[in-house]
Amino acid sequence: MPLGLLLGLGRSFRRKRTSSLDILTTKRVPRGFYKGKNCKPTGFHTRKGGYVIVQEKLPNYVVPDLTSFKVLNVD
């Protein structure tokens, strides 16, 4: 058999990557979906190209007062 025919058969049996099935594209999601980087938006874009930050959307971290906290030394 010619070598080209053998190489062609080998390529036809090669499996495709399964990870490519998990990729979200604009064809597979609802209209207006934005994938992003797993971050929540902190505001919105204006018509003139600006960005307005909404205070209610910013993260609010509550840290307790640790002034009288004693640290144990574990040796």
mmCIF file of the N, C-alpha and C atoms, coordinates in Angstrom:
data_MODEL
# 
_entry.id   MODEL 
# 
loop_
_atom_site.group_PDB 
_atom_site.id 
_atom_site.type_symbol 
_atom_site.label_atom_id 
_atom_site.label_alt_id 
_atom_site.label_comp_id 
_atom_site.label_asym_id 
_atom_site.label_entity_id 
_atom_site.label_seq_id 
_atom_site.pdbx_PDB_ins_code 
_atom_site.Cartn_x 
_atom_site.Cartn_y 
_atom_site.Cartn_z 
_atom_site.occupancy 
_atom_site.B_iso_or_equiv 
_atom_site.pdbx_formal_charge 
_atom_site.auth_seq_id 
_atom_site.auth_comp_id 
_atom_site.auth_asym_id 
_atom_site.auth_atom_id 
_atom_site.pdbx_PDB_model_num 
ATOM 1   N N  . MET A 1 1  ? 0.838   -1.184 0.000  1.00 0.00 ? 1  MET A N  1 
ATOM 2   C CA . MET A 1 1  ? 0.000   0.000  0.000  1.00 0.00 ? 1  MET A CA 1 
ATOM 3   C C  . MET A 1 1  ? 0.875   1.238  0.000  1.00 0.00 ? 1  MET A C  1 
ATOM 4   N N  . PRO A 1 2  ? 0.425   2.264  -0.625 1.00 0.00 ? 2  PRO A N  1 
ATOM 5   C CA . PRO A 1 2  ? 1.202   3.504  -0.614 1.00 0.00 ? 2  PRO A CA 1 
ATOM 6   C C  . PRO A 1 2  ? 1.233   4.121  0.785  1.00 0.00 ? 2  PRO A C  1 
ATOM 7   N N  . LEU A 1 3  ? 2.305   4.792  1.048  1.00 0.00 ? 3  LEU A N  1 
ATOM 8   C CA . LEU A 1 3  ? 2.490   5.403  2.367  1.00 0.00 ? 3  LEU A CA 1 
ATOM 9   C C  . LEU A 1 3  ? 1.450   6.492  2.640  1.00 0.00 ? 3  LEU A C  1 
ATOM 10  N N  . GLY A 1 4  ? 1.044   7.224  1.627  1.00 0.00 ? 4  GLY A N  1 
ATOM 11  C CA . GLY A 1 4  ? 0.051   8.291  1.806  1.00 0.00 ? 4  GLY A CA 1 
ATOM 12  C C  . GLY A 1 4  ? -1.289  7.756  2.263  1.00 0.00 ? 4  GLY A C  1 
ATOM 13  N N  . LEU A 1 5  ? -1.669  6.584  1.767  1.00 0.00 ? 5  LEU A N  1 
ATOM 14  C CA . LEU A 1 5  ? -2.939  5.987  2.160  1.00 0.00 ? 5  LEU A CA 1 
ATOM 15  C C  . LEU A 1 5  ? -2.905  5.568  3.629  1.00 0.00 ? 5  LEU A C  1 
ATOM 16  N N  . LEU A 1 6  ? -1.764  5.013  4.062  1.00 0.00 ? 6  LEU A N  1 
ATOM 17  C CA . LEU A 1 6  ? -1.637  4.623  5.462  1.00 0.00 ? 6  LEU A CA 1 
ATOM 18  C C  . LEU A 1 6  ? -1.677  5.839  6.396  1.00 0.00 ? 6  LEU A C  1 
ATOM 19  N N  . LEU A 1 7  ? -1.031  6.918  5.994  1.00 0.00 ? 7  LEU A N  1 
ATOM 20  C CA . LEU A 1 7  ? -1.054  8.123  6.826  1.00 0.00 ? 7  LEU A CA 1 
ATOM 21  C C  . LEU A 1 7  ? -2.452  8.721  6.882  1.00 0.00 ? 7  LEU A C  1 
ATOM 22  N N  . GLY A 1 8  ? -3.174  8.660  5.781  1.00 0.00 ? 8  GLY A N  1 
ATOM 23  C CA . GLY A 1 8  ? -4.543  9.180  5.756  1.00 0.00 ? 8  GLY A CA 1 
ATOM 24  C C  . GLY A 1 8  ? -5.461  8.385  6.662  1.00 0.00 ? 8  GLY A C  1 
ATOM 25  N N  . LEU A 1 9  ? -5.275  7.061  6.719  1.00 0.00 ? 9  LEU A N  1 
ATOM 26  C CA . LEU A 1 9  ? -6.099  6.235  7.601  1.00 0.00 ? 9  LEU A CA 1 
ATOM 27  C C  . LEU A 1 9  ? -5.788  6.527  9.065  1.00 0.00 ? 9  LEU A C  1 
ATOM 28  N N  . GLY A 1 10 ? -4.521  6.748  9.360  1.00 0.00 ? 10 GLY A N  1 
ATOM 29  C CA . GLY A 1 10 ? -4.140  7.056  10.732 1.00 0.00 ? 10 GLY A CA 1 
ATOM 30  C C  . GLY A 1 10 ? -4.734  8.373  11.206 1.00 0.00 ? 10 GLY A C  1 
ATOM 31  N N  . ARG A 1 11 ? -4.791  9.365  10.323 1.00 0.00 ? 11 ARG A N  1 
ATOM 32  C CA . ARG A 1 11 ? -5.361  10.662 10.696 1.00 0.00 ? 11 ARG A CA 1 
ATOM 33  C C  . ARG A 1 11 ? -6.862  10.571 10.901 1.00 0.00 ? 11 ARG A C  1 
ATOM 34  N N  . SER A 1 12 ? -7.530  9.693  10.180 1.00 0.00 ? 12 SER A N  1 
ATOM 35  C CA . SER A 1 12 ? -8.980  9.596  10.321 1.00 0.00 ? 12 SER A CA 1 
ATOM 36  C C  . SER A 1 12 ? -9.370  8.943  11.644 1.00 0.00 ? 12 SER A C  1 
ATOM 37  N N  . PHE A 1 13 ? -8.502  8.114  12.210 1.00 0.00 ? 13 PHE A N  1 
ATOM 38  C CA . PHE A 1 13 ? -8.812  7.463  13.474 1.00 0.00 ? 13 PHE A CA 1 
ATOM 39  C C  . PHE A 1 13 ? -8.370  8.275  14.693 1.00 0.00 ? 13 PHE A C  1 
ATOM 40  N N  . ARG A 1 14 ? -7.675  9.380  14.459 1.00 0.00 ? 14 ARG A N  1 
ATOM 41  C CA . ARG A 1 14 ? -7.206  10.203 15.562 1.00 0.00 ? 14 ARG A CA 1 
ATOM 42  C C  . ARG A 1 14 ? -8.402  10.863 16.241 1.00 0.00 ? 14 ARG A C  1 
ATOM 43  N N  . ARG A 1 15 ? -8.419  10.792 17.565 1.00 0.00 ? 15 ARG A N  1 
ATOM 44  C CA . ARG A 1 15 ? -9.537  11.364 18.314 1.00 0.00 ? 15 ARG A CA 1 
ATOM 45  C C  . ARG A 1 15 ? -9.346  12.862 18.499 1.00 0.00 ? 15 ARG A C  1 
ATOM 46  N N  . LYS A 1 16 ? -10.444 13.578 18.521 1.00 0.00 ? 16 LYS A N  1 
ATOM 47  C CA . LYS A 1 16 ? -10.387 15.005 18.782 1.00 0.00 ? 16 LYS A CA 1 
ATOM 48  C C  . LYS A 1 16 ? -10.294 15.224 20.279 1.00 0.00 ? 16 LYS A C  1 
ATOM 49  N N  . ARG A 1 17 ? -9.804  16.390 20.679 1.00 0.00 ? 17 ARG A N  1 
ATOM 50  C CA . ARG A 1 17 ? -9.710  16.719 22.090 1.00 0.00 ? 17 ARG A CA 1 
ATOM 51  C C  . ARG A 1 17 ? -11.100 16.830 22.696 1.00 0.00 ? 17 ARG A C  1 
ATOM 52  N N  . THR A 1 18 ? -11.290 16.249 23.855 1.00 0.00 ? 18 THR A N  1 
ATOM 53  C CA . THR A 1 18 ? -12.588 16.345 24.512 1.00 0.00 ? 18 THR A CA 1 
ATOM 54  C C  . THR A 1 18 ? -12.773 17.704 25.167 1.00 0.00 ? 18 THR A C  1 
ATOM 55  N N  . SER A 1 19 ? -11.667 18.403 25.449 1.00 0.00 ? 19 SER A N  1 
ATOM 56  C CA . SER A 1 19 ? -11.796 19.707 26.091 1.00 0.00 ? 19 SER A CA 1 
ATOM 57  C C  . SER A 1 19 ? -12.411 20.725 25.141 1.00 0.00 ? 19 SER A C  1 
ATOM 58  N N  . SER A 1 20 ? -12.298 20.515 23.838 1.00 0.00 ? 20 SER A N  1 
ATOM 59  C CA . SER A 1 20 ? -12.869 21.471 22.902 1.00 0.00 ? 20 SER A CA 1 
ATOM 60  C C  . SER A 1 20 ? -14.395 21.438 22.930 1.00 0.00 ? 20 SER A C  1 
ATOM 61  N N  . LEU A 1 21 ? -14.978 20.355 23.474 1.00 0.00 ? 21 LEU A N  1 
ATOM 62  C CA . LEU A 1 21 ? -16.428 20.294 23.565 1.00 0.00 ? 21 LEU A CA 1 
ATOM 63  C C  . LEU A 1 21 ? -16.954 21.180 24.688 1.00 0.00 ? 21 LEU A C  1 
ATOM 64  N N  . ASP A 1 22 ? -16.124 21.487 25.680 1.00 0.00 ? 22 ASP A N  1 
ATOM 65  C CA . ASP A 1 22 ? -16.548 22.273 26.820 1.00 0.00 ? 22 ASP A CA 1 
ATOM 66  C C  . ASP A 1 22 ? -16.390 23.774 26.611 1.00 0.00 ? 22 ASP A C  1 
ATOM 67  N N  . ILE A 1 23 ? -15.802 24.183 25.498 1.00 0.00 ? 23 ILE A N  1 
ATOM 68  C CA . ILE A 1 23 ? -15.533 25.595 25.268 1.00 0.00 ? 23 ILE A CA 1 
ATOM 69  C C  . ILE A 1 23 ? -16.837 26.314 24.950 1.00 0.00 ? 23 ILE A C  1 
ATOM 70  N N  . LEU A 1 24 ? -17.111 27.392 25.698 1.00 0.00 ? 24 LEU A N  1 
ATOM 71  C CA . LEU A 1 24 ? -18.303 28.187 25.419 1.00 0.00 ? 24 LEU A CA 1 
ATOM 72  C C  . LEU A 1 24 ? -17.995 29.176 24.309 1.00 0.00 ? 24 LEU A C  1 
ATOM 73  N N  . THR A 1 25 ? -18.841 29.202 23.324 1.00 0.00 ? 25 THR A N  1 
ATOM 74  C CA . THR A 1 25 ? -18.722 30.175 22.262 1.00 0.00 ? 25 THR A CA 1 
ATOM 75  C C  . THR A 1 25 ? -20.014 30.962 22.198 1.00 0.00 ? 25 THR A C  1 
ATOM 76  N N  . THR A 1 26 ? -20.035 32.010 21.409 1.00 0.00 ? 26 THR A N  1 
ATOM 77  C CA . THR A 1 26 ? -21.237 32.816 21.291 1.00 0.00 ? 26 THR A CA 1 
ATOM 78  C C  . THR A 1 26 ? -22.353 32.060 20.571 1.00 0.00 ? 26 THR A C  1 
ATOM 79  N N  . LYS A 1 27 ? -22.016 30.984 19.901 1.00 0.00 ? 27 LYS A N  1 
ATOM 80  C CA . LYS A 1 27 ? -23.043 30.191 19.212 1.00 0.00 ? 27 LYS A CA 1 
ATOM 81  C C  . LYS A 1 27 ? -23.770 29.248 20.169 1.00 0.00 ? 27 LYS A C  1 
ATOM 82  N N  . ARG A 1 28 ? -23.163 28.932 21.321 1.00 0.00 ? 28 ARG A N  1 
ATOM 83  C CA . ARG A 1 28 ? -23.719 27.924 22.228 1.00 0.00 ? 28 ARG A CA 1 
ATOM 84  C C  . ARG A 1 28 ? -24.414 28.496 23.454 1.00 0.00 ? 28 ARG A C  1 
ATOM 85  N N  . VAL A 1 29 ? -24.432 29.802 23.617 1.00 0.00 ? 29 VAL A N  1 
ATOM 86  C CA . VAL A 1 29 ? -25.004 30.409 24.824 1.00 0.00 ? 29 VAL A CA 1 
ATOM 87  C C  . VAL A 1 29 ? -26.147 31.337 24.457 1.00 0.00 ? 29 VAL A C  1 
ATOM 88  N N  . PRO A 1 30 ? -26.955 31.748 25.433 1.00 0.00 ? 30 PRO A N  1 
ATOM 89  C CA . PRO A 1 30 ? -28.050 32.672 25.130 1.00 0.00 ? 30 PRO A CA 1 
ATOM 90  C C  . PRO A 1 30 ? -27.550 34.014 24.630 1.00 0.00 ? 30 PRO A C  1 
ATOM 91  N N  . ARG A 1 31 ? -28.426 34.744 23.974 1.00 0.00 ? 31 ARG A N  1 
ATOM 92  C CA . ARG A 1 31 ? -28.054 36.042 23.424 1.00 0.00 ? 31 ARG A CA 1 
ATOM 93  C C  . ARG A 1 31 ? -27.743 37.017 24.561 1.00 0.00 ? 31 ARG A C  1 
ATOM 94  N N  . GLY A 1 32 ? -26.682 37.771 24.402 1.00 0.00 ? 32 GLY A N  1 
ATOM 95  C CA . GLY A 1 32 ? -26.282 38.730 25.413 1.00 0.00 ? 32 GLY A CA 1 
ATOM 96  C C  . GLY A 1 32 ? -25.406 38.145 26.511 1.00 0.00 ? 32 GLY A C  1 
ATOM 97  N N  . PHE A 1 33 ? -25.058 36.874 26.436 1.00 0.00 ? 33 PHE A N  1 
ATOM 98  C CA . PHE A 1 33 ? -24.212 36.248 27.451 1.00 0.00 ? 33 PHE A CA 1 
ATOM 99  C C  . PHE A 1 33 ? -22.780 36.718 27.284 1.00 0.00 ? 33 PHE A C  1 
ATOM 100 N N  . TYR A 1 34 ? -22.141 37.078 28.400 1.00 0.00 ? 34 TYR A N  1 
ATOM 101 C CA . TYR A 1 34 ? -20.740 37.477 28.385 1.00 0.00 ? 34 TYR A CA 1 
ATOM 102 C C  . TYR A 1 34 ? -19.994 36.577 29.345 1.00 0.00 ? 34 TYR A C  1 
ATOM 103 N N  . LYS A 1 35 ? -19.047 35.814 28.846 1.00 0.00 ? 35 LYS A N  1 
ATOM 104 C CA . LYS A 1 35 ? -18.355 34.831 29.658 1.00 0.00 ? 35 LYS A CA 1 
ATOM 105 C C  . LYS A 1 35 ? -17.486 35.488 30.722 1.00 0.00 ? 35 LYS A C  1 
ATOM 106 N N  . GLY A 1 36 ? -16.642 36.385 30.332 1.00 0.00 ? 36 GLY A N  1 
ATOM 107 C CA . GLY A 1 36 ? -15.796 37.077 31.297 1.00 0.00 ? 36 GLY A CA 1 
ATOM 108 C C  . GLY A 1 36 ? -14.774 36.168 31.951 1.00 0.00 ? 36 GLY A C  1 
ATOM 109 N N  . LYS A 1 37 ? -14.254 36.602 33.074 1.00 0.00 ? 37 LYS A N  1 
ATOM 110 C CA . LYS A 1 37 ? -13.224 35.860 33.817 1.00 0.00 ? 37 LYS A CA 1 
ATOM 111 C C  . LYS A 1 37 ? -13.714 35.494 35.208 1.00 0.00 ? 37 LYS A C  1 
ATOM 112 N N  . ASN A 1 38 ? -14.979 35.163 35.330 1.00 0.00 ? 38 ASN A N  1 
ATOM 113 C CA . ASN A 1 38 ? -15.578 34.760 36.597 1.00 0.00 ? 38 ASN A CA 1 
ATOM 114 C C  . ASN A 1 38 ? -15.551 35.897 37.615 1.00 0.00 ? 38 ASN A C  1 
ATOM 115 N N  . CYS A 1 39 ? -15.716 37.129 37.140 1.00 0.00 ? 39 CYS A N  1 
ATOM 116 C CA . CYS A 1 39 ? -15.745 38.297 38.004 1.00 0.00 ? 39 CYS A CA 1 
ATOM 117 C C  . CYS A 1 39 ? -17.104 38.973 37.873 1.00 0.00 ? 39 CYS A C  1 
ATOM 118 N N  . LYS A 1 40 ? -17.535 39.591 38.943 1.00 0.00 ? 40 LYS A N  1 
ATOM 119 C CA . LYS A 1 40 ? -18.793 40.322 38.909 1.00 0.00 ? 40 LYS A CA 1 
ATOM 120 C C  . LYS A 1 40 ? -18.516 41.755 38.450 1.00 0.00 ? 40 LYS A C  1 
ATOM 121 N N  . PRO A 1 41 ? -19.404 42.337 37.650 1.00 0.00 ? 41 PRO A N  1 
ATOM 122 C CA . PRO A 1 41 ? -19.192 43.727 37.235 1.00 0.00 ? 41 PRO A CA 1 
ATOM 123 C C  . PRO A 1 41 ? -19.412 44.676 38.411 1.00 0.00 ? 41 PRO A C  1 
ATOM 124 N N  . THR A 1 42 ? -18.650 45.760 38.464 1.00 0.00 ? 42 THR A N  1 
ATOM 125 C CA . THR A 1 42 ? -18.778 46.727 39.543 1.00 0.00 ? 42 THR A CA 1 
ATOM 126 C C  . THR A 1 42 ? -19.505 47.984 39.102 1.00 0.00 ? 42 THR A C  1 
ATOM 127 N N  . GLY A 1 43 ? -19.987 48.017 37.872 1.00 0.00 ? 43 GLY A N  1 
ATOM 128 C CA . GLY A 1 43 ? -20.679 49.193 37.376 1.00 0.00 ? 43 GLY A CA 1 
ATOM 129 C C  . GLY A 1 43 ? -21.251 48.924 36.005 1.00 0.00 ? 43 GLY A C  1 
ATOM 130 N N  . PHE A 1 44 ? -21.344 50.011 35.205 1.00 0.00 ? 44 PHE A N  1 
ATOM 131 C CA . PHE A 1 44 ? -21.894 49.860 33.856 1.00 0.00 ? 44 PHE A CA 1 
ATOM 132 C C  . PHE A 1 44 ? -21.222 50.860 32.928 1.00 0.00 ? 44 PHE A C  1 
ATOM 133 N N  . HIS A 1 45 ? -21.285 50.577 31.632 1.00 0.00 ? 45 HIS A N  1 
ATOM 134 C CA . HIS A 1 45 ? -20.722 51.443 30.601 1.00 0.00 ? 45 HIS A CA 1 
ATOM 135 C C  . HIS A 1 45 ? -21.761 52.480 30.188 1.00 0.00 ? 45 HIS A C  1 
ATOM 136 N N  . THR A 1 46 ? -21.307 53.692 29.938 1.00 0.00 ? 46 THR A N  1 
ATOM 137 C CA . THR A 1 46 ? -22.197 54.748 29.471 1.00 0.00 ? 46 THR A CA 1 
ATOM 138 C C  . THR A 1 46 ? -22.207 54.773 27.957 1.00 0.00 ? 46 THR A C  1 
ATOM 139 N N  . ARG A 1 47 ? -23.117 55.540 27.403 1.00 0.00 ? 47 ARG A N  1 
ATOM 140 C CA . ARG A 1 47 ? -23.218 55.628 25.935 1.00 0.00 ? 47 ARG A CA 1 
ATOM 141 C C  . ARG A 1 47 ? -22.011 56.314 25.316 1.00 0.00 ? 47 ARG A C  1 
ATOM 142 N N  . LYS A 1 48 ? -21.360 57.183 26.071 1.00 0.00 ? 48 LYS A N  1 
ATOM 143 C CA . LYS A 1 48 ? -20.221 57.937 25.532 1.00 0.00 ? 48 LYS A CA 1 
ATOM 144 C C  . LYS A 1 48 ? -18.887 57.265 25.799 1.00 0.00 ? 48 LYS A C  1 
ATOM 145 N N  . GLY A 1 49 ? -18.900 56.026 26.270 1.00 0.00 ? 49 GLY A N  1 
ATOM 146 C CA . GLY A 1 49 ? -17.662 55.280 26.448 1.00 0.00 ? 49 GLY A CA 1 
ATOM 147 C C  . GLY A 1 49 ? -17.086 55.326 27.846 1.00 0.00 ? 49 GLY A C  1 
ATOM 148 N N  . GLY A 1 50 ? -17.790 55.948 28.763 1.00 0.00 ? 50 GLY A N  1 
ATOM 149 C CA . GLY A 1 50 ? -17.297 56.005 30.134 1.00 0.00 ? 50 GLY A CA 1 
ATOM 150 C C  . GLY A 1 50 ? -17.731 54.775 30.926 1.00 0.00 ? 50 GLY A C  1 
ATOM 151 N N  . TYR A 1 51 ? -17.324 54.735 32.176 1.00 0.00 ? 51 TYR A N  1 
ATOM 152 C CA . TYR A 1 51 ? -17.691 53.638 33.059 1.00 0.00 ? 51 TYR A CA 1 
ATOM 153 C C  . TYR A 1 51 ? -18.074 54.219 34.406 1.00 0.00 ? 51 TYR A C  1 
ATOM 154 N N  . VAL A 1 52 ? -19.252 53.859 34.912 1.00 0.00 ? 52 VAL A N  1 
ATOM 155 C CA . VAL A 1 52 ? -19.752 54.361 36.184 1.00 0.00 ? 52 VAL A CA 1 
ATOM 156 C C  . VAL A 1 52 ? -19.696 53.229 37.197 1.00 0.00 ? 52 VAL A C  1 
ATOM 157 N N  . ILE A 1 53 ? -19.026 53.466 38.322 1.00 0.00 ? 53 ILE A N  1 
ATOM 158 C CA . ILE A 1 53 ? -18.925 52.465 39.380 1.00 0.00 ? 53 ILE A CA 1 
ATOM 159 C C  . ILE A 1 53 ? -20.105 52.636 40.324 1.00 0.00 ? 53 ILE A C  1 
ATOM 160 N N  . VAL A 1 54 ? -20.807 51.560 40.586 1.00 0.00 ? 54 VAL A N  1 
ATOM 161 C CA . VAL A 1 54 ? -21.948 51.563 41.503 1.00 0.00 ? 54 VAL A CA 1 
ATOM 162 C C  . VAL A 1 54 ? -21.458 51.046 42.857 1.00 0.00 ? 54 VAL A C  1 
ATOM 163 N N  . GLN A 1 55 ? -21.651 51.860 43.915 1.00 0.00 ? 55 GLN A N  1 
ATOM 164 C CA . GLN A 1 55 ? -21.139 51.508 45.238 1.00 0.00 ? 55 GLN A CA 1 
ATOM 165 C C  . GLN A 1 55 ? -21.766 50.231 45.787 1.00 0.00 ? 55 GLN A C  1 
ATOM 166 N N  . GLU A 1 56 ? -23.017 49.955 45.439 1.00 0.00 ? 56 GLU A N  1 
ATOM 167 C CA . GLU A 1 56 ? -23.687 48.752 45.933 1.00 0.00 ? 56 GLU A CA 1 
ATOM 168 C C  . GLU A 1 56 ? -23.089 47.480 45.352 1.00 0.00 ? 56 GLU A C  1 
ATOM 169 N N  . LYS A 1 57 ? -22.408 47.597 44.210 1.00 0.00 ? 57 LYS A N  1 
ATOM 170 C CA . LYS A 1 57 ? -21.818 46.422 43.565 1.00 0.00 ? 57 LYS A CA 1 
ATOM 171 C C  . LYS A 1 57 ? -20.380 46.157 44.006 1.00 0.00 ? 57 LYS A C  1 
ATOM 172 N N  . LEU A 1 58 ? -19.777 47.081 44.749 1.00 0.00 ? 58 LEU A N  1 
ATOM 173 C CA . LEU A 1 58 ? -18.409 46.890 45.214 1.00 0.00 ? 58 LEU A CA 1 
ATOM 174 C C  . LEU A 1 58 ? -18.393 45.918 46.390 1.00 0.00 ? 58 LEU A C  1 
ATOM 175 N N  . PRO A 1 59 ? -17.355 45.097 46.514 1.00 0.00 ? 59 PRO A N  1 
ATOM 176 C CA . PRO A 1 59 ? -17.288 44.168 47.652 1.00 0.00 ? 59 PRO A CA 1 
ATOM 177 C C  . PRO A 1 59 ? -17.074 44.932 48.960 1.00 0.00 ? 59 PRO A C  1 
ATOM 178 N N  . ASN A 1 60 ? -17.751 44.490 50.000 1.00 0.00 ? 60 ASN A N  1 
ATOM 179 C CA . ASN A 1 60 ? -17.649 45.112 51.318 1.00 0.00 ? 60 ASN A CA 1 
ATOM 180 C C  . ASN A 1 60 ? -17.121 44.054 52.282 1.00 0.00 ? 60 ASN A C  1 
ATOM 181 N N  . TYR A 1 61 ? -15.875 44.225 52.725 1.00 0.00 ? 61 TYR A N  1 
ATOM 182 C CA . TYR A 1 61 ? -15.244 43.260 53.615 1.00 0.00 ? 61 TYR A CA 1 
ATOM 183 C C  . TYR A 1 61 ? -15.413 43.719 55.060 1.00 0.00 ? 61 TYR A C  1 
ATOM 184 N N  . VAL A 1 62 ? -15.948 42.855 55.905 1.00 0.00 ? 62 VAL A N  1 
ATOM 185 C CA . VAL A 1 62 ? -16.127 43.155 57.320 1.00 0.00 ? 62 VAL A CA 1 
ATOM 186 C C  . VAL A 1 62 ? -15.023 42.436 58.088 1.00 0.00 ? 62 VAL A C  1 
ATOM 187 N N  . VAL A 1 63 ? -14.147 43.213 58.718 1.00 0.00 ? 63 VAL A N  1 
ATOM 188 C CA . VAL A 1 63 ? -13.016 42.658 59.460 1.00 0.00 ? 63 VAL A CA 1 
ATOM 189 C C  . VAL A 1 63 ? -13.242 42.950 60.942 1.00 0.00 ? 63 VAL A C  1 
ATOM 190 N N  . PRO A 1 64 ? -13.182 41.949 61.805 1.00 0.00 ? 64 PRO A N  1 
ATOM 191 C CA . PRO A 1 64 ? -13.387 42.208 63.230 1.00 0.00 ? 64 PRO A CA 1 
ATOM 192 C C  . PRO A 1 64 ? -12.193 42.952 63.842 1.00 0.00 ? 64 PRO A C  1 
ATOM 193 N N  . ASP A 1 65 ? -12.437 43.608 64.967 1.00 0.00 ? 65 ASP A N  1 
ATOM 194 C CA . ASP A 1 65 ? -11.388 44.330 65.683 1.00 0.00 ? 65 ASP A CA 1 
ATOM 195 C C  . ASP A 1 65 ? -10.502 43.316 66.422 1.00 0.00 ? 65 ASP A C  1 
ATOM 196 N N  . LEU A 1 66 ? -9.215  43.288 66.091 1.00 0.00 ? 66 LEU A N  1 
ATOM 197 C CA . LEU A 1 66 ? -8.297  42.298 66.655 1.00 0.00 ? 66 LEU A CA 1 
ATOM 198 C C  . LEU A 1 66 ? -7.246  42.939 67.567 1.00 0.00 ? 66 LEU A C  1 
ATOM 199 N N  . THR A 1 67 ? -7.540  44.102 68.143 1.00 0.00 ? 67 THR A N  1 
ATOM 200 C CA . THR A 1 67 ? -6.538  44.778 68.971 1.00 0.00 ? 67 THR A CA 1 
ATOM 201 C C  . THR A 1 67 ? -6.256  44.019 70.256 1.00 0.00 ? 67 THR A C  1 
ATOM 202 N N  . SER A 1 68 ? -7.251  43.382 70.862 1.00 0.00 ? 68 SER A N  1 
ATOM 203 C CA . SER A 1 68 ? -7.029  42.660 72.116 1.00 0.00 ? 68 SER A CA 1 
ATOM 204 C C  . SER A 1 68 ? -6.858  41.158 71.901 1.00 0.00 ? 68 SER A C  1 
ATOM 205 N N  . PHE A 1 69 ? -6.602  40.752 70.682 1.00 0.00 ? 69 PHE A N  1 
ATOM 206 C CA . PHE A 1 69 ? -6.461  39.330 70.366 1.00 0.00 ? 69 PHE A CA 1 
ATOM 207 C C  . PHE A 1 69 ? -5.050  38.875 70.712 1.00 0.00 ? 69 PHE A C  1 
ATOM 208 N N  . LYS A 1 70 ? -4.923  37.773 71.464 1.00 0.00 ? 70 LYS A N  1 
ATOM 209 C CA . LYS A 1 70 ? -3.620  37.234 71.836 1.00 0.00 ? 70 LYS A CA 1 
ATOM 210 C C  . LYS A 1 70 ? -3.297  36.038 70.949 1.00 0.00 ? 70 LYS A C  1 
ATOM 211 N N  . VAL A 1 71 ? -2.087  36.048 70.414 1.00 0.00 ? 71 VAL A N  1 
ATOM 212 C CA . VAL A 1 71 ? -1.642  34.982 69.538 1.00 0.00 ? 71 VAL A CA 1 
ATOM 213 C C  . VAL A 1 71 ? -0.918  33.928 70.377 1.00 0.00 ? 71 VAL A C  1 
ATOM 214 N N  . LEU A 1 72 ? -1.279  32.674 70.189 1.00 0.00 ? 72 LEU A N  1 
ATOM 215 C CA . LEU A 1 72 ? -0.621  31.587 70.917 1.00 0.00 ? 72 LEU A CA 1 
ATOM 216 C C  . LEU A 1 72 ? 0.621   31.145 70.148 1.00 0.00 ? 72 LEU A C  1 
ATOM 217 N N  . ASN A 1 73 ? 1.718   31.008 70.862 1.00 0.00 ? 73 ASN A N  1 
ATOM 218 C CA . ASN A 1 73 ? 2.952   30.515 70.249 1.00 0.00 ? 73 ASN A CA 1 
ATOM 219 C C  . ASN A 1 73 ? 2.976   29.006 70.381 1.00 0.00 ? 73 ASN A C  1 
ATOM 220 N N  . VAL A 1 74 ? 2.888   28.326 69.263 1.00 0.00 ? 74 VAL A N  1 
ATOM 221 C CA . VAL A 1 74 ? 2.923   26.861 69.259 1.00 0.00 ? 74 VAL A CA 1 
ATOM 222 C C  . VAL A 1 74 ? 4.290   26.439 68.740 1.00 0.00 ? 74 VAL A C  1 
ATOM 223 N N  . ASP A 1 75 ? 5.056   25.795 69.599 1.00 0.00 ? 75 ASP A N  1 
ATOM 224 C CA . ASP A 1 75 ? 6.405   25.339 69.196 1.00 0.00 ? 75 ASP A CA 1 
ATOM 225 C C  . ASP A 1 75 ? 6.446   23.846 69.019 1.00 0.00 ? 75 ASP A C  1 
# 
